[in-house]
Amino acid sequence: MAERVVITGLGLVTSLGSSLEEFWPNLTNGKSGISKISAFDTSHLERHYGGEIKNFSFKLPDNKISGYLPRSHQFAITASRSAFKDAAIINSKEAGLAHGTIVSGLEFLENKRKKFPEYPVYMATANICKALGLEGSAFTLSGACAAGNYAISLAYERIKNSQETIMLAGATDYFSLGTFIGLYRVFSLAPLKCQPFDKNRKGLIPAEGSGMLVLESLSSAKKRNAHIYAEILGYGLSADAYHPLIPLQEGVFNCMERALRVTGLSPGDIDYINAHGTGTVPNDKTECAAIKKIFGKKRAKTIPVSSIKSMLGHSMGAASSIEAISCCLTLKTGVIPPTINYETPDPECNIDCVPNKARRQKVKIILNNSFGFGGMNCSLVLSAY
């Protein structure tokens, strides 16, 4: 018999705070985490803003790791520690890990350091395990900007099929000069702010951070008398098989449709969609078209569909795991975060994007969308327990 899978711990590092107590009020009050970049020189470019994490401090785990750790690994370990502390897990030895990323560890290459052992992306996974003493299964996933949801989905499967009891899952990425210039060269960067679903949107704002969640079998959570934020009902995956940068409506539709089908839900069961919502013209147009196709034009205009990237920026692989944490907090508090910077309606994106102000609303089931470059798509279904 399949195990039910719940979420019992949350931890994050973001441009809006590195604790739930700081992050959630900032998010629901529509505060922006976007600032002028200080991590590297942008004076030779026409774009200068990002979701940079500032005033971040890190202490090496006692007797666990010596020497310097890449900034991304520091984010990942900090968020992971916070998630385990939030879940009140004392003995983590048998827990597993599914960690997603795009560029973790590449700091050493950009800084021209010859520290190969920290460069491969699997070293972030290894250092999380070492810092927390995890000796269960360990996976590294690089599903582009959907890496966080991919990691959570894999952890869900492991627990559902009784291969693990507790899994730490999520993703991390750092503020990369290489990523920034790459996005700049393909004209994806907004000049000042991210405006998802707005007619005059000009692109995404790159960001950094980590979001890590503790997933646990329901029987284990009950045995520990753990606090349960949400239950994972399932997920949908798809590959566009189309273009390295431009999303395909059919691929996005397939991802959401499969998430509903495998969970046995109908479109009417979804109370809120946490959108991928990058603020680029093709992404928002494609996501809205797919939502209309699944939910119908009438329902698509009334179901709340907000993008927290308008506040945080797009933290690449970490985005969907941070957004999964936001979904858990919406289920807990009954508050839907807004899409800020919304000014001019777009006829092609005529949805309810919860413009500019958070909304208090009863929410039982959430669809968390993530669509990555290369057409790597994953939609996660979360429910109140």
C-alpha positions in Angstrom: 0.0 0.0 0.0 1.4 3.4 -1.0 2.5 5.7 1.8 1.0 9.2 2.0 3.6 11.9 1.9 3.5 15.1 3.9 5.8 18.2 4.4 6.9 18.7 8.0 9.8 21.2 7.7 10.7 24.3 5.7 13.9 26.2 5.3 15.0 28.9 2.9 17.5 31.6 2.0 16.1 34.4 -0.3 16.4 38.0 -1.1 13.3 38.6 1.1 14.7 36.8 4.2 16.4 33.7 5.4 13.8 32.7 7.9 10.1 32.0 7.6 9.4 34.7 10.1 11.1 37.3 7.9 10.2 35.9 4.5 6.5 35.4 4.7 5.5 38.9 6.0 7.8 40.5 3.4 6.2 38.3 0.6 2.6 38.9 1.6 3.1 42.6 2.1 4.4 42.8 -1.5 7.9 43.9 -0.6 10.5 43.7 -3.4 13.8 41.8 -2.9 15.3 43.4 -6.0 18.3 45.7 -5.7 21.3 47.0 -7.6 23.8 44.2 -8.0 26.9 44.4 -5.9 28.3 40.9 -6.4 30.0 41.8 -9.7 30.5 44.8 -12.1 27.6 45.5 -14.5 28.7 48.9 -15.6 29.5 47.7 -19.1 25.9 46.3 -19.5 22.5 47.9 -19.7 21.0 45.8 -16.9 22.0 46.3 -13.3 19.4 44.7 -11.0 18.8 41.3 -9.4 17.4 39.4 -6.4 20.7 39.4 -4.6 21.0 38.1 -1.1 22.8 40.7 1.0 24.0 40.6 4.6 24.2 36.8 4.6 26.4 35.2 7.2 27.4 31.6 7.4 29.1 29.5 10.0 30.8 26.2 9.0 29.2 23.1 10.6 31.2 22.1 13.7 33.7 19.3 13.0 32.0 18.5 9.7 33.6 20.6 6.9 36.8 22.5 6.9 37.9 25.4 4.7 35.9 27.6 2.4 32.5 26.6 0.9 31.1 28.1 -2.3 28.3 30.7 -1.6 25.7 28.4 -3.2 26.7 25.5 -0.8 26.4 27.9 2.1 22.8 28.7 1.0 22.0 25.1 0.7 23.3 24.0 4.0 21.7 27.0 5.8 18.3 26.2 4.3 18.7 22.5 5.0 19.6 23.1 8.6 16.5 25.4 9.0 14.2 22.8 7.4 15.4 20.0 9.8 15.1 22.3 12.8 11.6 23.4 11.7 10.6 19.7 11.4 12.1 19.0 14.9 14.2 16.1 13.5 17.0 15.3 15.9 18.5 12.2 14.3 19.0 12.8 10.5 21.3 9.9 9.9 18.8 7.7 7.9 17.3 10.6 6.0 17.8 10.9 2.2 18.4 13.9 0.0 17.2 15.1 -3.4 18.9 18.4 -4.3 18.4 20.4 -7.5 20.6 23.0 -9.1 21.8 24.6 -12.3 25.1 26.2 -11.4 26.0 25.4 -7.7 29.8 25.3 -7.3 30.6 27.3 -10.4 31.7 30.2 -8.3 35.2 28.8 -8.2 35.4 28.9 -12.0 34.1 32.4 -12.2 36.6 33.5 -9.5 39.3 31.6 -11.3 40.0 29.4 -8.4 41.5 26.0 -9.0 39.3 24.1 -6.6 37.9 21.3 -8.8 36.3 19.3 -6.0 33.8 22.0 -5.4 32.9 22.5 -9.1 30.8 19.6 -10.1 27.1 20.2 -9.1 27.0 17.0 -7.2 29.4 18.5 -4.6 26.6 20.7 -3.2 24.6 17.5 -2.5 27.7 15.9 -0.9 28.4 18.9 1.3 24.7 19.0 2.5 25.0 15.3 3.4 28.3 15.9 5.2 27.1 19.0 7.1 23.8 17.3 8.3 25.1 13.8 8.6 22.7 12.3 6.1 23.4 8.7 5.2 20.3 7.8 3.2 20.0 8.0 -0.6 21.4 11.1 -2.2 20.5 12.6 -5.6 21.5 15.6 -7.7 19.0 16.9 -10.2 19.5 19.6 -12.8 16.1 20.1 -14.4 16.8 23.6 -15.4 14.4 26.1 -13.7 12.2 23.3 -12.6 14.9 21.6 -10.6 13.3 22.3 -7.2 10.0 20.6 -8.2 11.9 17.8 -9.8 13.7 17.1 -6.5 10.6 17.3 -4.5 8.8 14.9 -6.9 11.7 12.4 -6.7 11.7 12.5 -2.9 7.9 12.1 -2.9 8.3 8.9 -5.0 10.9 7.5 -2.7 8.7 7.9 0.3 5.5 6.9 -1.4 7.1 3.6 -2.4 8.5 3.0 1.1 12.2 3.4 0.0 12.7 6.2 2.5 10.9 7.5 5.5 12.3 11.0 5.5 13.7 13.0 2.6 15.2 16.5 2.5 14.3 17.9 -0.9 14.7 21.3 -2.7 17.1 23.3 -4.8 19.8 26.0 -4.7 21.4 28.4 -7.1 23.6 31.4 -6.6 23.9 34.8 -8.2 26.0 34.0 -11.2 27.8 36.4 -13.5 27.7 33.8 -16.2 24.0 33.3 -15.9 23.4 37.1 -15.8 25.4 37.7 -19.0 23.8 34.6 -20.7 20.3 35.9 -20.0 21.4 39.4 -21.0 22.6 38.2 -24.4 19.3 36.5 -25.2 17.4 39.7 -24.3 15.6 38.1 -21.3 16.5 40.6 -18.6 14.1 43.4 -17.4 15.8 46.8 -16.8 14.4 47.5 -13.4 11.5 45.2 -12.2 9.8 42.0 -13.0 6.1 42.4 -14.2 4.5 39.0 -14.7 1.4 39.0 -16.9 1.6 42.8 -17.4 1.2 44.0 -21.0 4.4 46.0 -20.8 6.5 43.3 -19.2 10.1 43.4 -20.3 11.7 40.2 -18.9 12.9 38.4 -15.8 15.1 39.6 -13.0 17.7 36.9 -12.1 18.1 36.0 -8.4 19.7 33.5 -6.0 18.7 31.4 -3.1 17.7 28.0 -1.7 14.5 26.4 -0.6 14.6 23.0 1.2 11.7 21.0 2.5 11.4 18.0 4.8 9.2 15.3 3.2 8.0 12.5 5.4 5.7 9.5 5.4 2.4 10.3 7.1 2.9 7.4 9.4 6.3 8.7 10.5 4.9 12.2 11.0 2.1 10.9 13.1 4.5 8.8 15.2 6.6 11.9 15.9 3.6 14.1 16.4 5.1 16.4 13.8 3.5 19.6 12.5 2.2 19.0 9.0 2.3 22.0 6.6 0.8 20.1 3.6 0.3 16.8 1.8 1.8 16.1 -1.6 -0.9 14.6 -3.8 1.3 14.1 -6.9 2.9 15.8 -9.8 3.1 16.0 -13.6 6.1 16.0 -15.8 6.6 16.9 -19.5 9.3 17.8 -22.0 8.6 20.3 -24.7 11.1 18.7 -27.1 11.0 22.0 -28.9 13.4 24.9 -28.2 16.2 25.7 -25.7 14.6 29.0 -24.7 11.0 29.3 -25.9 8.3 27.4 -24.1 5.7 25.4 -26.0 2.0 25.6 -25.0 1.5 21.9 -25.6 4.3 21.0 -23.3 3.1 23.3 -20.5 -0.5 22.0 -20.9 0.7 18.4 -20.8 2.6 19.0 -17.6 -0.5 20.5 -15.8 -2.9 18.0 -17.3 -0.8 15.1 -16.1 -0.6 16.5 -12.6 -4.4 16.6 -12.4 -4.8 13.2 -14.0 -2.4 11.3 -11.8 -3.9 12.9 -8.7 -7.5 12.2 -9.8 -8.4 15.8 -9.6 -10.5 18.0 -11.9 -9.7 21.6 -12.7 -12.5 22.7 -10.4 -10.6 21.1 -7.4 -7.7 23.6 -7.7 -8.1 26.7 -5.6 -4.9 28.5 -6.5 -2.0 28.3 -9.0 1.5 29.4 -8.0 2.6 30.4 -11.5 6.0 30.0 -13.0 5.4 33.6 -14.1 8.8 34.8 -15.1 7.8 38.1 -16.6 9.1 37.3 -20.1 6.7 37.8 -23.0 6.7 34.2 -24.3 6.6 32.4 -20.9 3.6 34.3 -19.5 1.7 34.1 -22.7 2.3 30.4 -23.0 1.4 29.7 -19.3 -1.8 31.7 -19.5 -2.9 29.9 -22.8 -2.3 26.5 -21.2 -4.3 27.5 -18.1 -7.2 28.7 -20.3 -7.1 25.4 -22.2 -7.3 23.3 -19.0 -9.6 25.4 -16.9 -11.7 27.0 -19.6 -11.7 30.7 -20.3 -14.3 31.5 -17.7 -12.7 29.7 -14.8 -9.2 30.9 -15.9 -10.3 34.5 -15.2 -11.4 33.7 -11.7 -8.8 31.3 -10.2 -6.0 33.1 -8.4 -2.7 32.8 -10.4 0.1 34.8 -8.8 3.9 34.9 -9.4 6.2 35.6 -6.4 9.0 36.1 -8.9 7.7 39.6 -9.1 9.1 40.1 -5.6 12.0 37.6 -5.3 13.3 37.6 -8.9 13.9 34.3 -10.6 16.3 32.1 -8.5 16.8 29.6 -11.3 16.8 26.0 -10.1 15.8 27.1 -6.6 12.7 29.0 -7.8 10.1 26.2 -7.6 11.3 24.9 -4.2 11.0 28.4 -2.7 7.6 28.6 -4.4 6.6 25.2 -2.9 7.5 26.7 0.5 5.3 29.7 -0.3 2.5 27.3 -1.2 2.8 25.5 2.2 2.5 28.8 3.9 -0.5 29.8 1.9 -2.2 26.5 3.0 -1.2 27.2 6.6 -2.3 30.9 6.7 -5.0 31.3 4.1 -3.1 34.2 2.5 -2.2 34.2 -1.3 0.8 36.4 -2.1 0.4 39.0 -4.8 1.9 39.6 -8.2 3.4 43.1 -7.7 4.4 45.6 -10.4 1.1 44.9 -12.2 0.0 48.0 -14.1 -1.5 47.3 -17.5 -3.7 44.4 -18.3 -2.7 42.2 -21.2 -5.6 40.7 -23.3 -3.5 37.6 -23.8 -2.9 37.2 -20.0 -6.4 38.1 -18.8 -6.2 36.0 -15.6 -6.6 36.9 -12.0 -3.0 37.4 -11.1 -3.8 38.7 -7.6 -2.5 42.1 -8.6 -0.3 44.1 -6.2 -2.0 43.1 -2.9 -2.2 39.8 -1.1 -5.5 38.1 -0.7 -7.0 36.2 2.2 -8.9 33.2 0.8 -9.5 29.6 1.9 -7.2 27.4 -0.1 -7.2 23.6 0.0 -5.4 22.5 -3.1 -2.6 24.3 -5.0 -0.9 23.7 -8.3 2.8 24.8 -8.2 4.0 25.3 -11.8 7.7 25.3 -12.9 8.8 25.4 -16.5 12.5 25.4 -17.4 14.7 26.2 -20.3 14.9 23.3 -22.7 11.3 22.5 -22.0 11.8 20.8 -18.6 8.4 21.1 -16.9 7.0 20.0 -13.6 3.8 20.8 -11.8 3.4 19.8 -8.2 0.1 19.4 -6.4 0.0 20.3 -2.8 -3.0 19.9 -0.4 -4.0 21.0 3.1 -3.8 18.0 5.4 
